[in-house]
Amino acid sequence: MDFMKWFYPGLGIKRWLASGIVGFTLVSVGMAIISDTPILGLIEEQIKNVVLTIFGNSLLIGGAIVVFTGIFLLIISFREVVRAFIKAVFPEFARSQVRPIYQERLLKRGPKIVVIGGGTGLSVLLKGLKDYTSNITAIVSVADDGGSSGRLRDQLGMLPPGDVRNCMVALADKEALMEKMLNYRFKHGDELSGHNLGNLFLAAMSDMYGNFEEAVRQMSKVLAIRGKVIPSTLEQVILKAELIDGTIIKGESSISRAKQQIKNITIEPQFAAPLDEALEAIGEADAIILGPGSLYTSIIPNLLVSGISDAIKDSKALKIYVCNVMTQPGETLNYSAGQHLEAIYKHGGYGLVDYIVVNDQPISDKELLEKYFIDGAEQVEIDFENLTKLGVKVVARPILDERKLVRHNSQALASVIIKLILSQKKYGSNINFIDRLILLEKSKS
């Protein structure tokens, strides 16, 4: 009786079994017509009469067509029956096969994109980009010295894992589940309180494998991320900022709380060595994206690592800066989009940006806007004239997300960037015509 359950409605098996029977019948009849040997009696005669009507006396050709039609039906039927069986018995396995097939056929042919920065801004962008390509390299700042990352850095001598963890979670296959689990923050216990699970996971992996770089590589495999995440340097970097009144502040967490504008920022050691993998990714990229993220504590620190800025300038890739939606008290108070870009040029040199992507969508939630205003933040002004003088092309689009916080909309921002990349002639040889159309259509949805 259990066997009969396979024929219940909704499983999609009966129709394909019927197609298989028809296919077998056609193969048998076709062979009978070719060999002029009766096999199935009345059914054969009826099909034979149809073949004679269509092909006249050319029974050999007609019989061959009937055979091949039957074989085609058999193949399709067998495939669909197996697929229906797997879907019914192993639903999780069936769902898990969708992404690898899609990745093989499209994501692996997507543009090679290097994203440079840190913080939550970078992870927001990565969540959107991973739907278009798996050829993503996130080069992440390791200057964090606050919170859980800072404690692990001080106690274990490891690189701060926070920004790296955020990027890996953003690129993970099952992002929502991973984000909930790895961002879980312990609330009790003298030693555990304030730490989140992802940071402790990276700390454990770093201890197991002997270095942070290998820990990130192994954790990336565990999360099955689309792309790769690498620190900009393996050295213990300390940020140092000079404010406009001459005051010197050390440490990322202290700089982000500064009450005056930042005049200049440097790193110690001054000549921190980059990872070779980071330089190689920049050299091979179709597009290099700076930001979004905290200007002085997430983006610029990467440009101060030896060789990073020069590699970007020498690269033939399309260079894009994604400007923040809001100013940041303590870092970019009253900054326009042009002033953000001027700071990047001041610390990394000219030639780092071809296009600047800015949000031109007003904030509609007045209560949310008021909260930012009270904290000293405001929507970044787009000073088109100044940006033109700085030699960049401006791409202004409505790319705002106002849910809970004001930030970029992952999908809208990724769509803008992908269309910008695909519009470049130099990228045309790296992707076939059909894949270009699929990516463009997806970017419109």
C-alpha positions, 0 to 999 in steps of 0.5 A, spaced: 500 500 500 505 504 501 507 503 494 501 506 491 502 513 495 507 515 490 501 516 485 498 521 490 496 527 486 501 533 487 507 529 486 508 530 479 510 522 478 504 519 474 504 524 468 512 523 467 511 515 468 505 516 463 510 520 458 515 514 459 510 509 457 508 513 451 516 514 449 517 506 450 511 505 445 514 509 440 521 506 440 517 499 439 513 501 434 518 505 430 523 499 430 517 495 428 516 500 422 523 500 420 524 492 420 517 491 417 516 486 423 509 487 427 510 487 434 504 491 438 498 489 433 493 495 432 497 500 436 502 499 431 498 499 425 495 506 427 501 509 428 504 506 421 498 509 418 500 516 420 507 515 418 505 513 411 500 519 411 506 524 413 512 521 409 508 517 404 512 510 402 519 513 406 517 508 412 525 508 414 525 515 415 518 515 418 520 510 423 527 513 425 523 519 427 518 515 431 524 512 434 528 518 436 521 521 439 520 515 443 527 516 446 527 523 447 520 522 451 524 516 455 530 521 457 525 527 459 521 522 463 526 518 467 529 525 469 523 528 471 521 522 475 528 522 479 527 529 480 520 528 483 523 523 487 528 527 490 524 533 491 519 528 495 524 524 499 530 529 500 527 536 499 533 540 503 537 536 498 533 538 492 533 546 494 540 546 496 542 544 488 539 550 485 544 555 488 550 551 485 547 550 478 546 557 478 553 559 480 556 554 475 552 557 469 552 564 471 555 567 477 562 564 476 562 568 469 560 574 473 565 580 473 571 580 477 569 585 483 574 588 488 571 591 494 575 595 499 573 598 506 570 595 512 564 596 517 557 594 516 557 599 509 561 594 506 557 588 508 551 591 505 554 592 498 556 585 498 549 582 500 547 585 493 553 583 489 553 576 491 547 575 487 550 577 480 557 574 481 561 569 485 568 573 483 568 578 489 574 579 493 573 583 499 579 587 502 577 589 509 580 593 514 583 590 520 584 597 525 578 596 529 580 596 537 573 597 540 568 592 543 569 584 542 574 585 536 578 590 540 578 585 546 580 579 542 586 583 539 588 585 546 588 578 549 590 574 544 594 578 539 590 576 533 587 581 528 580 584 530 575 579 527 569 584 527 569 587 520 572 580 516 566 576 520 561 581 517 563 580 510 563 573 510 556 573 513 554 577 508 557 573 502 554 566 506 550 562 502 545 562 507 546 569 509 540 570 514 541 564 518 548 565 518 547 572 520 543 570 526 548 565 529 554 568 528 552 575 530 549 572 536 552 576 542 553 573 549 550 577 555 552 574 561 559 571 564 565 576 565 569 573 560 564 572 555 559 578 555 560 582 549 563 577 545 559 575 539 559 568 536 562 569 530 568 573 533 570 567 538 569 562 532 574 566 528 579 566 534 578 559 535 580 557 528 586 562 528 588 558 534 587 551 530 591 553 524 596 558 527 594 564 523 589 569 521 589 568 514 588 561 514 583 561 519 579 566 514 580 561 509 577 555 512 571 559 515 570 561 508 569 554 506 565 552 512 560 558 510 560 556 503 561 564 501 560 566 494 567 570 493 573 571 498 574 575 504 582 577 506 585 582 510 588 588 507 594 587 512 596 581 517 600 586 521 597 589 527 595 596 525 594 602 529 590 608 527 592 615 528 589 622 527 590 629 527 585 633 528 584 641 525 586 643 532 593 639 532 590 634 537 593 627 536 588 621 537 590 614 537 585 608 536 579 607 531 574 607 537 577 614 539 577 617 532 570 615 531 568 619 537 572 625 536 569 632 537 573 636 531 574 634 524 579 630 522 585 633 518 590 627 517 590 620 518 596 615 518 597 608 521 602 605 525 607 601 522 607 606 517 609 601 512 604 595 513 605 590 508 599 588 504 597 581 502 600 578 495 593 576 494 590 583 495 594 586 490 593 580 485 586 581 486 586 588 484 590 587 478 585 582 475 579 586 477 574 588 472 571 593 477 574 596 484 569 599 489 571 603 495 566 603 500 561 604 503 563 605 510 566 610 515 571 614 511 577 615 516 576 608 520 574 603 514 576 606 507 582 610 508 586 605 512 586 600 507 589 605 502 595 607 507 597 600 507 603 599 502 602 598 495 594 598 495 593 605 492 599 604 487 595 597 485 589 601 484 592 606 480 595 602 476 589 597 475 585 598 468 579 596 472 573 601 473 574 604 479 568 606 483 567 610 490 560 609 493 559 615 498 555 614 504 548 616 505 549 620 511 555 624 514 558 621 521 559 625 527 566 624 529 569 623 522 565 627 517 561 632 520 558 637 515 561 633 509 559 633 502 560 628 497 566 632 494 569 632 501 569 625 502 572 624 495 577 629 497 579 626 503 580 619 499 585 623 494 589 626 500 590 620 503 591 615 497 592 620 491 589 622 485 587 616 480 583 612 485 576 613 482 573 614 475 565 614 478 562 616 484 555 613 486 551 617 490 544 617 493 539 622 490 533 620 494 530 624 500 529 621 506 521 620 507 521 618 514 521 625 518 522 621 525 528 617 523 531 623 520 530 627 526 534 622 530 540 622 526 539 630 526 539 629 534 546 625 533 549 630 529 548 627 522 545 629 516 544 627 509 550 627 505 549 633 500 551 632 492 555 638 490 555 636 483 560 642 481 565 640 486 565 633 484 566 635 476 572 639 478 575 633 481 575 629 475 569 624 476 563 622 473 557 622 478 552 617 478 546 619 482 540 614 483 535 613 489 538 607 493 536 608 500 533 603 505 530 607 511 528 600 515 530 602 522 536 605 520 538 610 514 543 606 509 544 603 502 539 598 499 543 592 497 539 590 491 538 597 488 546 599 489 548 592 486 544 593 480 547 600 479 554 598 480 553 591 475 549 596 470 555 600 470 560 595 469 557 592 463 556 598 460 564 598 459 567 596 453 573 593 456 569 588 460 565 585 454 570 580 452 570 577 459 562 575 459 558 572 453 552 575 450 547 571 453 550 572 460 550 579 459 543 580 458 541 575 464 545 580 468 542 586 465 535 583 466 536 581 473 539 588 475 532 591 472 528 587 477 
